[in-house]
Amino acid sequence: MKTVDVRIRIGAFVAAVSAMLFVGVLPTGASVEAHGSSTNPPSRYYTCRFLEPENPNCAAAWSSNSQALYDWNEVNIGDVNGQHRARIPDGQLCSAGRSKYAAFDVANSEWPATDVSSGPFTMTYTATAPHATAYFKLYLTNSDYNPNQPLAWDDLSLVYDSGSIARQSSYAFNMNLPERSGRHILYLVWQRSDSPEAFYACNDVNFGGTQHASADDCSADDCSADDCSADDCSADDRSADDRSANDRSANDRSADDCSRRRPRAA
């Protein structure tokens, strides 16, 4: 009887684990769906995960919810279907209204920013799981934007609309940035055409200032534990075939895998 009981328990355990894997219940640090993020300029989530985890705002985000950093490429709403403004309240644009990413809504001048200039500019986006695209829309904060105030929809002006795009693993958007000075945010909306799902990203830029995080410092998809440096890794180095959804993504690695990992507590 004891042998039968043990077998029954083992069988039940295996069935439970299989069910968890089937529905996508994974351990902390992993992600079922990995979709993408802007890499030039790098989004707040990408920057805090890979480039400048010691930044005060990034360190606070790690402390608030480390899983949000492992899921840096999952800032989404699954059923928004283009109703972005109706679904995302003012002050919560960077988190897409999701409490998981609330730390990224903090409004101050401490976020690492990429140096840019008015005029021609190319933004890059890496899709860790490519999807058919209805549009990428990029918005730039208005000239009177105050980085110490919560970001609102009325703070934004459209500067680029890609229109529909076939499924790709990486994207480059050529645009002209209007005249600005000081710190601003490039806000990205990626609406899928094969689903009502959309993705969002806050990208901090500085017109005429000192550059912090570099767009090509480290590619989340192709950096090993030993080569995650600005010289070795470029977000644009890999071909579209290499950047498929089956690649080894950053979410499959622990925080200790990358040399630019989360700072340890003292």
N, C-alpha and C positions, 0 to 999 in steps of 0.2 A: 504494500500500500504506500509506503514511503517513497519507493522508487517511482511509482505512478504519479504521486503528488508532485515530486520534483520535476518530472517531465512535463506535467501540466503547467507548472509555474514557469518553466523555461519557455514552453511554447507560447504562453500568454505574453511573456516579456518580449519575445521576438516579434510577435504580432503587433504589440504596442509600438515598438521601435519602428517597424515597417510602416505603420499607419502615420507616425509622426513625420517620417521622411516623405511619405506620399503627399501629405498636406502642406509640407514646407515648414514644419517646426524644427528649427535648427538651433544649435547652441549659440550663446552670445558670442559676437564677433564674426558671425557668418551672415549671409544675406541670400534669400531665395532669388530675388530679382535684383539685378544690377544694371542700371540703365545708362548713366553718364553724367558728365559735368563739363562746364567750360574750363579750359586749361590755359587760355591766353585771352584776356587776363584770367588767372585762376579764381574760381569761386571761393567764397568764404569757407565752405565745407572742405574743398580740395586743399586749400591753403592750410587749414588747421590740422587736417589729417596727415599731410605729407611735407609741407614746406616750413611752416613757422608755428609748431605746436607750443612753443614757449611764450608766444605772444599772450599778453594778459587776457584778451578776449577769448583766444583759443583755449588757453588753460582753463578758463571758466567754463567753456563749452564741454571740455573733457570731463570736468568735475560734475557738471550738471547732468549729462547723459552721454556716457562714452559710446553707447551703441549708435548714437547719431553720427559719430565720426567714422565708425566702421561702415555705416550705411551712407557714406558721403555722396553716393550717386543715386540716391533714392528720394530726393526731395520732390514729392509728387502728390497729385490727387487723382485717384483712379477713375472717377466718373464725372469729371468736371465738364467735359464736352464743350470747351470754349467759354464757359461762364466764369472766367478767372476773377474778374472784379466782384461779381456777385458772391463768390465763394470764399474769397480771401479778404479778411477785414484789413483796413488801414492799420499800419503798425505791425502787421504780421506777414508782410510780403516775403521776407527772406526765409521764413519757416513754412511758407505756403499754408499758413493757418494751422500747422500741426504742432502740438505741444512737444513732440519728440525733438523738434528742431528750434524750440523757442529761444535758446541761447543765441541764435544767430540773428535775432531781431534786435539785439541790444544796439542802441543808437549812441555812438560816440566816435571820436576821431582816432581810436586805437587800432582799428582793423588794419592789417597789412594791405597796402595799396600798390597797384602797378602804375608806373609812370606812363602817361600817354600825352599826346598832343592833339590839338584840333586839326582836322583834315583827314586824309586817307588813313584808314585803320583796318587791320584784318584781325578778326576774332576767331579763335579755334575752339572746337567742341569735340570731345572724344566720347563716343557712345559705346559703353561696355556691353550693352545689349541693343543692337540696332533695331529701329522701328521705322515703318513708313511714316512720312511727315506731312502733316497738313500745312504747318508753317513753323518757323522759328521767328519770333518777334523780339527785337531788342529795343529797350527803352533807356534813355539817359535822363538822369535827374536834371531839373531845370536850373537855370543860372542862379536862382535865389535859394537853392537847396541848402539846408542846414543839417550837417551830418550828426548833430547832437539832438535832433528831433526824429521821432519814429517815422519811418518811410511810409508815405501814403501814395495812393494811386495818382492823385492830383500833382504829385511831385515829379511825375514822369512824362516824357515826350517820346513818341515813337521815332527811332532813327533808322530802323531796318526791318524789312519783312521779306523773308525768303520765298514765300509761296510754297507750293507743294514740292517735295523732294523725295526721290526714291530712297529706299533703305540703304544706309551707309554706316560705316564704322567710325568715320571722322568727317568733320565739316570745317570749312573755312568760309567766313562771311566777310566780304569786302564792303566797307561803308565809309561814309564821311562823317566824322564827329564834329558837331557844331562847336562854336567858341564857348569855352568854359575856363574857369580858373579854380584851383584848389581841389578839394576832395569831392568826388561824386560817385554814383553807383550806376553801373550798367546792369539793368535788370533783364533777365532772359526768360522767355516763355517758349517751351517746346510743346506744341500740340500734335499728338499723333493723329494720323488719318485712318489707321486700322483699329482704333480703340478710342474711347472717350477720355483716356488718360492723358495727363499733361505733366510736364516737369518744369521746375523753376530754379533760378540761380541768381544770387546777389553777387556782383563782381565789383570790388572796390578799386577805383582808379584815382589817380592824382594828376591833374593837369598842371604841368610845370613844377612838380615837386620831386623829391628823392624817391627812387624806386625801391620797393621792398621785395616782395615775392616775385620771382621771374616766372613767366609763362611756361618756360621750357626747363625749369629746374629739375623736375622729376616726373616721369610718366608713371602713373599708378599701375599701368598694365605691364610694363616691361622692366621694372627695377627689381633686382634681386636684393637680398639683405646686404650684399657687399658693394653694390654699385649704384646705390640710390643717391647720386650726387648730381650737382648741376652740370658737371662736365660730361658725365656718362649717359644721362637719360634725357631724351627729348620726347615730348608728347607726340611729335609728328614723325618720329623716326621709323615707326613700324608701318607696314603696308596694311591695306584694308583687310586682307586675309588673316593677317596676324592679330588684328584687333577684333576678332569675332567674339560672340557672346560666350564661346566655350573656352576662351583664354583664361589663364590663371589671373583672377581679378584681385584687387587690393583687399576685397572683403574676405578672401580666403586666408589672409595672413594675419597673424596676431600683431599686437601693437609693438612687439619687440622685433619684428622682422625687418623693419626699415630703420636705417640709421637716423632718419629724421622723425623718430617716434615721439610719442607723448612723454613729456618730462616726468620722471619719477618724483614722488613726494619726498620731501626732505625728511 
